[in-house]
Amino acid sequence: MLAALLCTTATWATDYNVGTDSELRAAIQNDGANITVTADIDLSNSTLSIASGKMVTINLNNHTLDRKLTKRGEGGGQVITVRSSATLNLSNGTLKGGWGGAGGALVNEGGTVTLTDVTITNNVADDRGGGICNIYRNNFKMQGANIITDNIAGGVPSNVFLMARCLITLTGSIADSQIGVTLERVPETFTKGYNTYHHGVPYTFFTCDRPEFNIIYYTSSDEEVNISTIYIKGPNVHIILCDNAKLHVENEIDVWEGHTVYFHAQSAGSSMGKLTAAGIGGNMSGYAGGNIEIHGGYFDLQGTYNCAAIGGKYNTGSNITIFDGQINATGRDCAAGIGGGYGCENYGNIMIYDGTIEATCY
């Protein structure tokens, strides 16, 4: 009979009840600390720092941690800083009054942060992430009703800032949450595990801090979305083609004069989203179209009677700028593949910077 003895290093949780600044600062120095806050705490002296390699759990117990800053704090004005490889589990309370460079209430510098039923509001950052700044590809998790709103960075709304390829991992339901999001790179997927806990559109819980962008949700990356006609009537409308998405517009995407449509792809390569349509351009024959910008994606566009594939209908044109993408554009009845419709004398300005483009007419 053989027996094996396994020796491991464990973190032993120790319980602390704290009601003052000094008690809280002392408790977070202990790896495995399980802290319950028993009163609202004024943290105006300095940031709470969760040290590298330590795991700390803080139950705010319906209380508030408040930095009470009216300008950027010396040496970092955040309420909490989570250092690289540290772990913070934060629940049931409010962070406010922080003012930092990056991250007003909380900056995650490469650790693991889990929020459960936390409110983060009325914080300021000079640079980004008035509420939270999540940098590097670290672990940022949420569950419960988290309210992260009314935070400012650089003078504009900025609640949760996510650097490129950072994700919010949902570990449970986030029903009743209100979370503003700013992405370093647009478009980008910013949640993981959403479909496990929810079956509705994400903007029930998430909103974009930047009003010119929208949150787009596809129920299945393999499902084709079919739409009859799209009318672009907003001054700045962004259409994001997520990876593997298929958007089919039976008729045209009409761009009204004075309005602009931007097309983005989530990535380049074989998985980039695909748009098929009977043209993109002017909203009606004889009237000027709006502005069209293509930043990426796969486009298969076949103009209808007297219409360009990208540009305009009969005797109309649009301003067109192409930065990238794979584009097959075929105009009909002597209309341009890219440019004006049949008979157009003022087809707008056309700028092409990059991409793989085939433009023809018949």
C-alpha positions in Angstrom: 0.0 0.0 0.0 1.4 3.3 -1.0 0.4 6.6 0.5 1.3 10.1 -0.8 1.4 13.2 1.4 0.8 16.4 -0.5 2.1 19.6 1.1 0.5 22.9 -0.1 0.7 26.5 0.8 -2.8 27.9 1.8 -4.2 31.3 2.4 -6.1 31.3 5.7 -9.0 33.8 5.9 -9.1 36.0 9.0 -12.3 38.0 9.9 -12.1 41.7 10.7 -14.8 44.2 11.7 -13.6 47.7 10.9 -15.2 51.1 11.4 -12.4 53.6 11.0 -9.8 54.5 8.3 -6.9 53.2 10.4 -8.6 49.9 11.2 -9.4 49.3 7.5 -5.8 50.1 6.4 -4.4 47.7 8.9 -6.8 44.9 7.9 -6.0 45.0 4.2 -2.4 44.3 4.9 -3.3 40.7 5.8 -3.4 38.2 3.1 -6.8 36.4 3.1 -8.5 39.2 5.1 -12.3 38.9 5.2 -13.4 42.4 6.2 -16.8 43.7 7.2 -17.2 47.5 7.3 -19.4 48.7 10.2 -19.6 52.4 9.5 -19.1 55.0 6.7 -15.4 55.7 6.4 -13.6 59.0 5.4 -10.5 58.0 3.4 -9.4 61.6 2.6 -5.8 60.8 3.7 -4.7 58.5 0.9 -5.6 55.6 -1.4 -6.3 52.1 -0.1 -3.8 49.9 -1.8 -4.3 46.1 -2.1 -0.7 44.9 -2.3 0.6 42.5 -5.0 0.0 38.9 -4.3 -2.6 39.5 -1.5 -6.2 38.5 -1.5 -8.7 40.7 0.3 -12.5 40.5 0.7 -14.4 43.6 1.7 -18.1 43.6 2.6 -19.1 47.2 2.8 -22.2 46.2 4.6 -24.3 49.0 3.0 -21.7 51.6 4.0 -19.6 54.1 1.9 -15.9 54.7 1.4 -15.4 58.4 0.6 -12.2 60.1 -0.5 -13.9 63.5 -0.3 -11.6 65.0 -2.9 -12.2 68.3 -4.8 -9.0 68.0 -6.8 -6.6 65.3 -7.8 -5.1 63.6 -4.8 -1.4 63.6 -4.1 0.3 60.3 -5.0 -2.9 58.9 -6.5 -6.4 60.0 -5.6 -8.3 56.8 -6.1 -10.5 55.2 -3.4 -8.8 51.8 -4.0 -5.8 50.7 -6.1 -5.4 47.0 -6.9 -1.8 46.1 -7.6 -0.6 43.5 -10.1 -1.5 39.9 -9.0 -3.6 41.1 -6.1 -7.2 40.0 -5.6 -10.1 42.2 -4.3 -13.6 40.9 -3.7 -15.8 44.0 -3.0 -19.5 43.9 -2.2 -22.6 45.7 -0.8 -21.7 49.4 -0.6 -20.5 52.6 -2.3 -17.2 54.1 -3.5 -17.2 57.9 -4.1 -15.3 61.1 -3.9 -12.1 59.8 -5.6 -10.0 61.9 -8.0 -7.1 60.2 -9.7 -5.1 60.3 -12.9 -6.5 57.0 -14.3 -9.4 55.7 -12.4 -11.3 57.9 -10.0 -12.7 55.3 -7.6 -10.7 52.2 -8.5 -7.7 51.4 -10.7 -7.0 47.7 -11.5 -3.3 47.5 -12.4 -3.3 43.8 -13.3 -5.0 42.1 -10.4 -8.4 40.4 -10.1 -11.4 42.5 -9.0 -14.9 41.1 -8.4 -17.8 43.5 -7.8 -21.1 42.4 -6.2 -23.9 44.9 -5.5 -21.5 47.9 -5.6 -22.3 51.5 -6.4 -19.5 53.7 -7.8 -20.6 57.3 -8.4 -19.4 60.9 -8.2 -15.7 60.2 -8.9 -13.3 62.0 -11.3 -10.2 61.1 -13.3 -7.9 63.5 -15.2 -7.3 60.9 -17.9 -9.6 57.9 -18.2 -12.0 55.8 -16.2 -13.7 58.3 -13.8 -15.2 55.3 -12.0 -12.9 52.4 -12.8 -9.8 52.1 -15.0 -9.1 48.5 -15.9 -5.7 48.2 -17.6 -3.8 45.3 -19.2 -5.6 42.1 -19.8 -6.5 41.4 -16.2 -9.5 39.9 -14.5 -12.5 42.1 -13.9 -15.6 40.3 -12.7 -19.2 41.3 -11.8 -22.4 39.9 -10.5 -25.4 41.4 -8.7 -26.8 44.9 -9.1 -23.8 47.2 -9.7 -24.5 50.9 -10.4 -21.5 52.6 -12.0 -22.8 56.0 -13.3 -22.2 59.8 -13.0 -18.4 59.5 -13.0 -16.2 61.8 -15.2 -12.8 61.7 -16.8 -11.2 64.5 -18.8 -14.4 66.5 -18.4 -16.7 64.0 -20.1 -18.7 61.0 -18.8 -16.4 58.0 -18.2 -17.5 55.2 -15.9 -15.7 51.9 -16.6 -12.7 52.3 -18.9 -11.5 49.1 -20.5 -8.2 49.0 -22.3 -7.9 46.9 -25.5 -8.9 43.3 -25.0 -10.0 43.8 -21.4 -13.2 42.0 -20.6 -15.9 42.2 -17.9 -16.5 38.6 -16.9 -20.1 38.0 -15.6 -20.1 35.4 -12.9 -23.8 35.7 -12.1 -26.9 37.7 -12.9 -26.4 41.5 -13.2 -30.1 42.2 -13.1 -30.9 45.9 -12.1 -27.3 47.0 -12.9 -26.6 50.3 -14.6 -23.0 50.4 -16.0 -21.5 53.0 -18.3 -18.6 51.7 -20.4 -15.8 53.4 -22.4 -13.6 51.3 -24.6 -10.1 52.2 -25.7 -10.7 50.5 -29.0 -14.0 50.5 -30.9 -15.5 48.2 -32.0 -14.6 45.6 -29.4 -16.3 42.8 -27.4 -16.2 43.8 -23.8 -18.2 41.1 -21.9 -17.6 37.4 -21.3 -20.3 35.0 -20.0 -23.2 37.3 -20.9 -25.4 34.6 -22.5 -24.9 32.3 -19.5 -27.0 34.6 -17.3 -29.1 36.7 -19.6 -31.2 36.3 -22.7 -31.9 40.0 -23.5 -30.0 42.8 -25.1 -27.0 44.0 -23.1 -27.9 47.7 -23.2 -30.5 46.8 -20.5 -27.5 47.0 -18.2 -24.7 48.6 -20.2 -24.6 52.0 -21.8 -21.9 53.7 -23.9 -20.3 56.7 -22.2 -19.6 58.1 -25.7 -22.9 59.0 -27.3 -21.7 58.6 -30.8 -21.3 54.8 -30.3 -24.0 52.2 -29.6 -23.8 48.7 -28.0 -24.6 46.1 -30.6 -25.7 42.6 -29.6 -26.0 39.4 -31.8 -27.8 36.4 -30.4 -25.6 34.0 -32.5 -22.5 34.8 -34.5 -23.7 32.2 -37.1 -27.2 33.7 -37.5 -27.8 36.0 -40.5 -29.7 39.2 -39.6 -32.1 40.3 -42.4 -33.4 43.8 -42.7 -35.4 45.3 -45.5 -34.0 48.9 -45.6 -31.8 51.0 -43.3 -32.3 54.7 -43.3 -29.4 56.8 -41.9 -31.0 59.9 -40.4 -28.7 60.6 -37.5 -25.7 63.0 -37.8 -23.2 60.2 -36.8 -24.4 56.6 -37.0 -22.0 53.8 -36.4 -22.6 50.2 -37.7 -20.4 47.6 -36.1 -19.9 44.3 -37.9 -18.9 41.9 -35.1 -16.8 38.8 -35.9 -18.7 36.3 -38.0 -21.8 38.5 -38.1 -23.8 38.4 -41.3 -26.0 41.4 -42.0 -28.2 41.3 -45.1 -30.1 44.4 -46.2 -32.6 43.5 -48.9 -32.8 47.0 -50.3 -30.5 50.0 -49.9 -28.8 51.6 -46.9 -30.1 55.2 -47.5 -27.8 58.0 -46.2 -29.6 61.3 -46.0 -27.9 64.6 -46.8 -26.0 66.1 -43.8 -25.8 62.7 -42.1 -22.8 60.3 -41.8 -22.7 56.5 -41.5 -19.5 54.8 -40.2 -18.9 51.0 -40.8 -16.5 49.2 -38.5 -15.3 45.6 -38.3 -14.4 44.0 -35.0 -11.3 42.5 -36.5 -9.5 41.8 -39.8 -9.2 38.5 -41.6 -11.5 35.6 -42.4 -13.8 36.1 -39.4 -14.6 39.8 -40.0 -18.3 40.6 -40.3 -20.1 40.6 -43.6 -22.6 43.1 -45.1 -24.6 42.4 -48.2 -26.9 45.1 -49.6 -28.4 46.7 -52.7 -26.1 49.7 -52.3 -25.1 52.4 -49.8 -25.7 56.0 -50.6 -28.1 58.8 -51.5 -31.6 58.6 -50.1 -33.5 59.4 -53.2 -32.9 60.2 -56.9 -31.9 63.8 -57.7 -31.0 64.7 -54.1 -27.6 64.8 -52.5 -26.6 62.0 -50.3 -24.7 62.1 -47.0 -21.2 60.9 -45.9 -20.0 57.2 -46.0 -16.9 56.0 -44.1 -15.8 52.4 -44.2 -13.1 51.3 -41.6 -13.3 47.6 -42.2 -15.5 44.6 -42.9 -16.5 42.5 -45.9 -19.0 44.2 -48.2 -20.9 42.6 -51.2 -22.9 45.4 -52.7 -25.0 45.2 -55.8 -26.6 48.5 -56.9 -30.2 48.5 -58.1 -31.6 50.3 -61.2 -29.4 53.3 -62.1 -27.7 53.2 -58.7 -24.1 53.0 -57.6 -23.2 50.3 -55.2 -21.5 52.9 -52.9 -22.5 56.5 -53.6 -25.8 57.5 -55.0 -29.0 56.8 -56.9 -29.9 58.3 -60.2 -28.2 61.7 -60.6 -27.0 61.7 -56.9 -23.7 61.2 -55.1 -22.2 61.0 -51.6 -18.9 61.7 -50.0 -17.1 58.4 -49.6 -14.0 57.6 -47.5 -12.6 54.1 -47.4 -9.9 53.3 -44.8 -9.9 49.5 -45.0 -12.1 46.5 -45.8 -12.7 43.9 -48.5 -15.2 45.4 -50.9 -17.0 44.1 -54.0 -19.1 46.9 -55.4 -21.1 46.6 -58.6 -23.1 49.5 -60.0 -26.1 48.9 -62.3 -27.2 50.5 -65.6 -23.9 52.4 -66.1 -23.9 53.7 -62.5 -20.5 53.5 -60.8 -19.4 50.8 -58.5 -18.1 53.5 -56.2 -19.3 57.0 -57.0 -22.4 58.6 -58.4 -25.6 57.1 -59.8 -26.4 57.1 -63.5 -26.4 60.7 -64.9 -24.7 62.2 -61.9 -22.4 65.2 -62.5 -21.7 66.0 -58.8 -20.8 62.6 -57.3 -19.1 63.9 -54.2 -15.6 63.4 -52.9 -14.0 59.9 -52.9 -10.9 59.1 -50.7 -9.5 55.5 -50.6 -6.6 54.9 -48.2 -6.4 51.1 -48.1 -8.4 47.9 -48.5 -9.0 45.2 -51.1 -11.6 46.7 -53.5 -13.2 45.6 -56.8 -15.6 48.2 -58.3 -17.4 47.5 -61.5 -20.6 48.4 -63.3 -22.9 46.8 -65.9 
